[in-house]
Amino acid sequence: MLTYLIIVFAITAVGGLFLAVKILTGQQAPWAVSIIHALLGATGLVLLILTVLNEAAGVGRITAALGLLVIAALGGFYLASIHYKGKLAPKSIVMVHGGVAVAGFLTLLSVALGI
């Protein structure tokens, strides 16, 4: 299951990087990419919740990854609400959202790689 999680969140991260570059260069991000990014992130969160519920070993770091990624998702909801209003999201919020998501992904990756 961890392999699937890594793949889903890695693809999500690529979409997030594309969206962040758009915002950081002062452009509105495309809705289609935003929706795909959100759906992949939600899929990853559901898989991660199932993993936390089914894992016996390493639950501490997996749960920490889940916590970080839930916080990132909440930030993503906030960014989506700004996007929905047709406004450009604050660059600082985009950076915090991405930073927390990367921290969650790296925490998950450390479990998968046994580090």
Steps between C-alpha positions, in 0.01 A plus 500: 500500500789738575618475141159612373497784751840622386392487134172685562661770713794538258261565211303736723824683583584548131159658445548711811836620375343603170223687686748669733714621209191653341407685820856607578532650151178697550275287279171332586535122517287292261189355665546159338843453656373628834216246500728211402748607770221506760355164394838330506577652839166380637561153357840493667349606832238224486769241421716639779214479751444137399871435543505654847201288600660179367868545594649349812859623467618853433162650585662800669664643190214400272260678733730803504499500120122481506479794739727713285314411182163576661633844599621546140155397374335761720732759352408369157130550574574857598701556180218346294251740658716793393536352152123451478452873564726571202770655715870422504602311814756659734846366418577446867202266542598310185851453639376385842253257338773355282753486782267311733404263218866432419573436869213250511615333179860472623380355830300241309794432269727442800261227621485341155879499467553384857709800596 
